[in-house]
Amino acid sequence: MILVTGATGNVGRRALETLLAQGREVRAASRAPERATWPAGVSTVALDLADPASLATALEGVEAVFLFAAPGCGPAFVAAAEAAGVRRVVLLSSGSVDDESEEQDGPIAAYHAEIERALRGSTLEWTFLRPDVFAANTLMWAGQTKGGDVVRGAYAEATAAPIHEADIAAVAVAALTEDGHAGEIHRLTGPQSLTHADQAVIIGEVLGRPVTYQELPAETVREAMSAHVPGPVLDDILKVWADSVGRPALVTADVEKITGRAPRSYRDWVSEHAAAF
Ligand SMILES: NC(=O)c1ccc[n+]([C@@H]2O[C@H](COP(=O)([O-])OP(=O)(O)OC[C@H]3O[C@@H](n4cnc5c(N)ncnc54)[C@H](OP(=O)(O)O)[C@@H]3O)[C@@H](O)[C@H]2O)c1
């Protein structure tokens, strides 16, 4: 049995669908499974990774887990997984984790590193997926593209190699179901470094109308986003954008090496999600 946590999320949903299509025995977890829509016939379980009491039932009879990195969940998850006889865990970590430094730079890297540390200290076979920026992050522009042709935001020249959630999920499925991934760290990116401005242009090309990116002062954006994103996380995001200006984003070969197919482009991702824009 494979337990998929984060199964209502961008990556977990894709991993769940792929595992089901392969005929695997899968259990899908959510904090509120009764509120989600599920693929036909899937077995579901209520699991809040912040509530250790919900772990034992979710992990019963489970051999492998796709783990969403809920902040602080590491020690209790490891204890429950070891007790339940789980063999393999594939963690959806983050490309922000830095193995070279003792202290992580910012809260996003820090909470992912803490969960990685708990897994490293366990008897479980672990694999860490460290993706960079998700293409899905640009859904935050959808309200603006629906209402006009200008995306307003910080740092027009901030770079990323946006990755399609399906490519992360494909790597997750490989690591969950194939041997050879234990103790491996997969650094996952999309195929091409693009600026925010480039991404807006691609959205426009897919929609068939010109879309441009208008840079606003970081302080203005901080104020606007602070209603939805906690302060320290927001500082982290703005710093990553600022630091990336003028530097092409890292592009790795890991998706292709593991799945046998080149990562989907940002244009592919926008085409699939065009209705949202
Ligand atoms: N966005 C990026 O650019 C980026 C970059 C690198 C790494 N990441 C990693 O990827 C994650 C986002 O993945 P995603 O986009 O697939 O997720 P998502 O679409 O943001 O959805 C979040 C998922 O996590 C589940 N979840 C949240 N808190 C939980 C808890 N306490 N216990 C159990 N489940 C919980 C939710 O399930 P329910 O609501 O159904 O319970 C939902 O399925 C980030 O959190 C980060 O760890 C993101």
The ligand as an SDF file (V2000), in Angstrom:
LIG
                    3D

 48 52  0  0  0  0  0  0  0  0999 V2000
    5.4960   26.3460   -4.7550 N   0  0  0  0  0  0  0  0  0  0  0  0
    6.7810   26.2220   -4.9860 C   0  0  0  0  0  0  0  0  0  0  0  0
    7.3760   26.9490   -5.7990 O   0  0  0  0  0  0  0  0  0  0  0  0
    7.5670   25.1500   -4.2480 C   0  0  0  0  0  0  0  0  0  0  0  0
    8.9300   25.0420   -4.4960 C   0  0  0  0  0  0  0  0  0  0  0  0
    9.6400   24.0290   -3.8510 C   0  0  0  0  0  0  0  0  0  0  0  0
    8.9980   23.1730   -2.9730 C   0  0  0  0  0  0  0  0  0  0  0  0
    7.6620   23.2990   -2.7420 N   0  0  0  0  0  0  0  0  0  0  0  0
    7.0110   22.3370   -1.8040 C   0  0  0  0  0  0  0  0  0  0  0  0
    5.8050   21.8910   -2.3590 O   0  0  0  0  0  0  0  0  0  0  0  0
    4.7450   22.1070   -1.4420 C   0  0  0  0  0  0  0  0  0  0  0  0
    3.4740   22.4510   -2.1760 C   0  0  0  0  0  0  0  0  0  0  0  0
    3.0440   21.3000   -2.8860 O   0  0  0  0  0  0  0  0  0  0  0  0
    1.7180   21.3450   -3.7300 P   0  0  0  0  0  0  0  0  0  0  0  0
    1.7600   22.5710   -4.6070 O   0  0  0  0  0  0  0  0  0  0  0  0
    1.5250   20.0180   -4.3450 O   0  0  0  0  0  0  0  0  0  0  0  0
    0.6570   21.5460   -2.5870 O   0  0  0  0  0  0  0  0  0  0  0  0
   -0.5920   22.5260   -2.5800 P   0  0  0  0  0  0  0  0  0  0  0  0
   -1.2680   22.4610   -3.9180 O   0  0  0  0  0  0  0  0  0  0  0  0
   -0.1430   23.8160   -2.0110 O   0  0  0  0  0  0  0  0  0  0  0  0
   -1.5330   21.8040   -1.5330 O   0  0  0  0  0  0  0  0  0  0  0  0
   -1.1400   21.5920   -0.1960 C   0  0  0  0  0  0  0  0  0  0  0  0
   -1.3930   20.1200    0.1410 C   0  0  0  0  0  0  0  0  0  0  0  0
   -0.8710   19.8190    1.4230 O   0  0  0  0  0  0  0  0  0  0  0  0
   -1.8550   19.2260    2.2350 C   0  0  0  0  0  0  0  0  0  0  0  0
   -1.5990   19.6450    3.6270 N   0  0  0  0  0  0  0  0  0  0  0  0
   -1.3640   20.9030    4.0610 C   0  0  0  0  0  0  0  0  0  0  0  0
   -1.1700   20.8960    5.4110 N   0  0  0  0  0  0  0  0  0  0  0  0
   -1.2960   19.6010    5.8120 C   0  0  0  0  0  0  0  0  0  0  0  0
   -1.2080   18.9490    7.0640 C   0  0  0  0  0  0  0  0  0  0  0  0
   -0.9760   19.6230    8.2060 N   0  0  0  0  0  0  0  0  0  0  0  0
   -1.3880   17.6110    7.1100 N   0  0  0  0  0  0  0  0  0  0  0  0
   -1.6600   16.9090    5.9910 C   0  0  0  0  0  0  0  0  0  0  0  0
   -1.7460   17.4650    4.7550 N   0  0  0  0  0  0  0  0  0  0  0  0
   -1.5610   18.8010    4.6660 C   0  0  0  0  0  0  0  0  0  0  0  0
   -3.1680   19.7070    1.6830 C   0  0  0  0  0  0  0  0  0  0  0  0
   -4.1320   18.7300    1.9270 O   0  0  0  0  0  0  0  0  0  0  0  0
   -5.5870   18.9790    2.6040 P   0  0  0  0  0  0  0  0  0  0  0  0
   -5.8720   20.4560    2.5490 O   0  0  0  0  0  0  0  0  0  0  0  0
   -6.4970   18.1610    1.7280 O   0  0  0  0  0  0  0  0  0  0  0  0
   -5.4330   18.4320    3.9630 O   0  0  0  0  0  0  0  0  0  0  0  0
   -2.8680   19.7940    0.1770 C   0  0  0  0  0  0  0  0  0  0  0  0
   -3.0370   18.5270   -0.4300 O   0  0  0  0  0  0  0  0  0  0  0  0
    5.2230   23.2560   -0.5500 C   0  0  0  0  0  0  0  0  0  0  0  0
    4.5670   23.2530    0.6610 O   0  0  0  0  0  0  0  0  0  0  0  0
    6.6830   22.9630   -0.4680 C   0  0  0  0  0  0  0  0  0  0  0  0
    6.8700   22.0020    0.5520 O   0  0  0  0  0  0  0  0  0  0  0  0
    6.9370   24.2740   -3.3610 C   0  0  0  0  0  0  0  0  0  0  0  0
  1  2  1  0
  2  3  2  0
  2  4  1  0
  4  5  1  0
  4 48  2  0
  5  6  2  0
  6  7  1  0
  7  8  2  0
  8  9  1  0
  8 48  1  0
  9 10  1  0
  9 46  1  0
 10 11  1  0
 11 12  1  0
 11 44  1  0
 12 13  1  0
 13 14  1  0
 14 15  2  0
 14 16  1  0
 14 17  1  0
 17 18  1  0
 18 19  2  0
 18 20  1  0
 18 21  1  0
 21 22  1  0
 22 23  1  0
 23 24  1  0
 23 42  1  0
 24 25  1  0
 25 26  1  0
 25 36  1  0
 26 27  1  0
 26 35  1  0
 27 28  2  0
 28 29  1  0
 29 30  1  0
 29 35  2  0
 30 31  1  0
 30 32  2  0
 32 33  1  0
 33 34  2  0
 34 35  1  0
 36 37  1  0
 36 42  1  0
 37 38  1  0
 38 39  2  0
 38 40  1  0
 38 41  1  0
 42 43  1  0
 44 45  1  0
 44 46  1  0
 46 47  1  0
M  CHG  2   8   1  16  -1
M  END
$$$$
